[in-house]
Amino acid sequence: MSAALAVTPELREELLRLALDVAREAAELIRRERAAGVEVAATKTSLTDVVTRVDHDSERLIRGRLLGARPGDGFLGEEGGRDESDSGVRWVVDPIDGTVNFLYGLPQYAVSIAAEVDGVAQVGVVLNVPTGVTYWAVLGGGAHRDGTPLRVREPAPLSQRLVITGFNYEPPIRALQAQAIARLLPVVRDIRRPGSAALDLCHVAEGAADGYVEEGLNPWDHAAGGLVAREAGARTALMTGIGGLTLMVCAPEHGFEEFLATVTEVGLVAADHPG
């Protein structure tokens, strides 16, 4: 990947327009195929970690449209799509974030598309497929939901913060997470588990939650949603979780340190994590 690419406002705008257009097209495909019926095509890390034919169809469409419009860009997709970048831009894509929700018909699953340069997200788009609600952000340009600027929720005591979480698919790690979440529950307002990491991060961005913590995330889970959250006034950190996997912690900047200290104290962060 080129390290000398100049990231101009014009380039960011081009990447954003393309990501929005492709996310909308992928969402239409997903809706059509959902209406025709959905079956599990395979499992990945465990029997609960499912993938459907529609996941593959969506990624194939997204990859083809992005690289067709911008030959030479790189691509990293959840369902195995990999292309090295010659242009300096890499697309990081989850074709359906929240596949289990998609399988069951719960209206919380999204197309997530981010454009990175040298590993830094420049543009992020998260489109909730069932509702059509679209979140997007540009580095340094703020975050939006359907055109409305987003800001995180105002400061609140820890006891009045609503926290979103998620659970890894591996049973031993799930058990460790459950024990730690049980210790977190009494000290916050409540806990939710909607089932889509990308949308969870956007919920923090729009002030619908005060914090988010989940272990087992991959770059395609948080690349776009993390940028939306940060551009709305949140802070994110990638750490090592209790199960040894990547842990994402996200909260408004004004309450981040207290939230991080709390999730560390209850045991969600690995004891030997640096710092």
C-alpha positions in Angstrom: 0.0 0.0 0.0 1.3 3.4 -0.9 2.2 5.6 2.1 2.3 8.8 0.1 -1.4 9.2 -0.9 -2.7 12.7 -0.2 -6.0 12.4 1.6 -7.8 15.5 0.3 -11.4 16.6 1.1 -12.2 15.7 -2.6 -10.9 12.2 -2.1 -12.9 11.7 1.1 -16.1 13.0 -0.7 -15.5 10.6 -3.6 -15.1 7.7 -1.2 -18.2 8.7 0.8 -20.4 9.0 -2.2 -19.2 5.6 -3.5 -19.7 3.9 -0.1 -23.2 5.3 0.3 -24.2 4.2 -3.2 -22.8 0.7 -2.8 -24.3 0.3 0.7 -27.7 1.2 -0.6 -27.4 -1.3 -3.5 -26.3 -4.0 -1.2 -29.1 -3.3 1.2 -31.6 -3.7 -1.6 -30.1 -7.1 -2.5 -30.3 -8.2 1.1 -33.9 -7.2 1.4 -34.9 -9.1 -1.8 -33.1 -12.2 -0.7 -34.5 -12.0 2.8 -38.0 -11.9 1.4 -37.2 -15.0 -0.6 -36.2 -17.0 2.5 -32.9 -17.5 4.4 -31.0 -20.6 5.4 -27.7 -21.1 7.1 -25.1 -21.9 4.6 -22.2 -22.7 7.0 -20.9 -22.1 10.5 -17.5 -20.5 11.3 -16.0 -20.4 14.8 -18.9 -22.3 16.4 -22.4 -23.6 15.8 -23.8 -20.2 16.8 -21.5 -18.3 14.4 -23.5 -18.6 11.2 -23.1 -17.4 7.6 -25.8 -17.3 4.9 -25.6 -17.3 1.2 -26.8 -13.7 1.3 -23.6 -12.7 3.3 -21.6 -14.0 0.4 -23.8 -12.5 -2.3 -23.7 -9.1 -0.5 -19.9 -9.1 -0.2 -19.5 -10.2 -3.8 -21.7 -7.2 -4.9 -19.9 -4.7 -2.7 -16.4 -5.9 -3.7 -17.3 -5.8 -7.4 -18.9 -2.3 -7.2 -16.1 -0.8 -5.2 -13.2 -2.2 -7.1 -15.0 -1.7 -10.4 -15.3 2.0 -9.6 -11.8 2.3 -8.2 -9.4 -0.3 -9.6 -6.3 -0.7 -7.6 -7.9 -0.2 -4.2 -7.5 -2.9 -1.5 -10.4 -4.9 0.0 -10.9 -6.7 3.3 -14.2 -8.4 3.8 -15.6 -10.6 6.5 -16.5 -13.5 4.1 -13.0 -13.8 2.7 -12.6 -11.1 0.1 -9.0 -10.0 0.1 -7.2 -7.6 -2.4 -4.0 -5.8 -1.8 -4.0 -2.0 -2.4 -2.0 -0.3 -5.1 -3.8 3.0 -4.7 -3.3 3.6 -1.0 -7.0 3.0 -0.2 -8.4 -0.1 1.4 -12.1 -0.9 1.8 -13.0 -2.8 5.0 -16.5 -4.4 4.7 -19.0 -6.4 6.7 -21.6 -7.4 4.1 -24.2 -8.2 6.9 -23.2 -7.2 10.4 -25.7 -9.0 12.6 -26.2 -12.2 10.6 -28.0 -14.0 13.4 -30.5 -11.1 13.6 -30.9 -11.3 9.8 -31.5 -15.0 10.0 -34.3 -14.5 12.7 -35.8 -11.4 11.1 -34.8 -9.1 14.0 -34.5 -5.5 12.5 -31.0 -4.8 13.6 -28.5 -5.8 10.9 -26.4 -3.6 8.7 -24.1 -3.2 5.7 -20.9 -1.7 7.0 -18.3 -0.1 4.7 -15.2 1.8 5.6 -12.4 3.3 3.5 -9.0 3.4 5.1 -5.7 5.0 4.1 -2.6 3.6 5.9 -4.9 1.9 8.4 -6.8 5.0 9.3 -10.5 5.1 8.6 -11.3 8.2 6.4 -14.9 7.4 5.6 -17.5 5.1 7.3 -21.0 4.1 6.3 -23.3 1.9 8.3 -26.8 1.2 6.8 -29.5 -0.5 8.9 -31.0 -2.7 6.2 -34.5 -3.3 7.6 -35.1 0.4 8.5 -33.0 2.1 5.9 -31.5 4.4 8.5 -28.0 5.3 7.4 -25.1 6.6 9.5 -22.0 8.0 7.9 -18.9 9.9 8.9 -15.8 11.5 7.4 -12.6 11.9 9.3 -12.6 15.5 10.6 -16.0 16.1 9.1 -18.4 14.9 11.7 -21.0 12.1 11.9 -24.5 12.0 10.5 -27.7 10.0 10.6 -29.8 10.5 7.5 -28.2 13.9 7.1 -28.7 15.0 10.7 -25.5 15.7 12.6 -24.8 13.4 15.6 -23.5 14.0 19.1 -23.0 11.6 22.0 -25.2 11.9 25.1 -24.5 14.4 27.7 -22.5 13.4 30.8 -24.3 11.2 33.3 -23.3 9.4 36.5 -22.1 5.8 35.9 -25.3 4.5 37.6 -27.3 6.3 35.0 -25.5 5.0 31.9 -27.0 2.5 29.5 -24.3 0.1 28.2 -24.4 -2.0 25.0 -22.4 -5.3 24.9 -22.1 -8.4 22.8 -20.8 -12.0 23.4 -18.2 -14.0 21.5 -19.3 -17.2 19.8 -16.9 -19.5 21.6 -18.6 -21.0 24.6 -15.7 -20.7 27.1 -15.2 -17.0 26.2 -18.9 -16.4 26.5 -18.9 -17.9 30.0 -16.1 -15.5 31.1 -17.9 -12.6 29.5 -21.1 -13.4 31.2 -19.5 -13.5 34.6 -17.9 -10.1 34.1 -21.1 -8.6 32.7 -22.9 -9.8 35.8 -20.5 -7.7 37.8 -21.1 -4.7 35.5 -24.9 -4.8 35.6 -25.4 -3.6 39.2 -23.2 -0.4 38.7 -24.9 0.9 35.5 -28.4 1.8 34.5 -28.9 -1.3 32.4 -27.3 -3.4 29.7 -28.5 -4.2 26.1 -27.3 -6.7 23.5 -28.8 -5.7 20.2 -26.5 -7.9 18.0 -24.7 -5.7 15.5 -21.4 -4.2 16.5 -21.5 -1.6 13.8 -24.9 -0.3 14.8 -24.0 -0.5 18.5 -21.2 2.0 17.9 -23.6 4.2 16.0 -26.1 4.1 18.9 -23.3 5.5 21.1 -22.8 8.2 18.5 -26.4 9.2 18.4 -26.8 9.3 22.2 -29.0 6.2 22.4 -26.4 4.5 24.7 -23.6 5.7 27.0 -21.1 3.0 26.3 -20.2 -0.1 24.4 -17.9 -3.0 25.2 -17.5 -6.3 23.3 -14.7 -8.9 22.9 -14.0 -10.7 19.7 -14.3 -7.9 17.2 -12.5 -7.9 13.8 -11.6 -4.8 11.7 -14.8 -5.1 9.6 -17.0 -5.0 12.7 -15.8 -1.7 13.9 -14.0 0.2 11.1 -17.0 2.2 9.9 -19.0 2.3 13.2 -15.9 3.3 15.2 -15.4 6.3 12.9 -19.0 7.3 13.3 -18.7 7.2 17.1 -15.5 9.1 17.2 -16.7 11.8 14.9 -19.8 12.2 17.2 -17.6 12.8 20.2 -16.9 9.3 21.5 -13.5 7.7 22.1 -12.7 4.1 21.2 -9.9 1.8 22.3 -8.9 -1.7 21.2 -7.6 -3.8 24.0 -7.2 -7.5 25.0 -10.3 -9.0 26.5 -10.6 -11.6 29.3 -10.8 -14.3 26.6 -7.6 -13.2 24.9 -9.3 -11.6 21.9 -9.6 -8.0 20.7 -11.9 -6.0 23.0 -13.5 -2.8 21.8 -14.4 -0.1 24.4 -16.4 2.9 23.3 -17.9 5.8 25.3 -18.3 9.5 25.0 -15.0 11.3 25.5 -16.2 13.0 28.7 -16.9 9.7 30.4 -14.5 7.4 28.7 -11.9 7.0 31.5 -14.4 6.2 34.1 -16.1 3.7 31.8 -12.8 2.0 30.9 -11.8 1.8 34.6 -15.1 0.2 35.4 -15.0 -2.5 32.6 -11.4 -3.2 33.7 -12.5 -3.5 37.3 -15.3 -6.0 36.5 -12.9 -8.2 34.6 -13.7 -7.6 30.9 -10.1 -6.5 30.2 -7.3 -9.1 30.4 -5.4 -8.8 33.6 -2.1 -8.6 31.7 -3.2 -6.0 29.1 -0.5 -3.4 28.8 -1.4 -0.3 30.9 
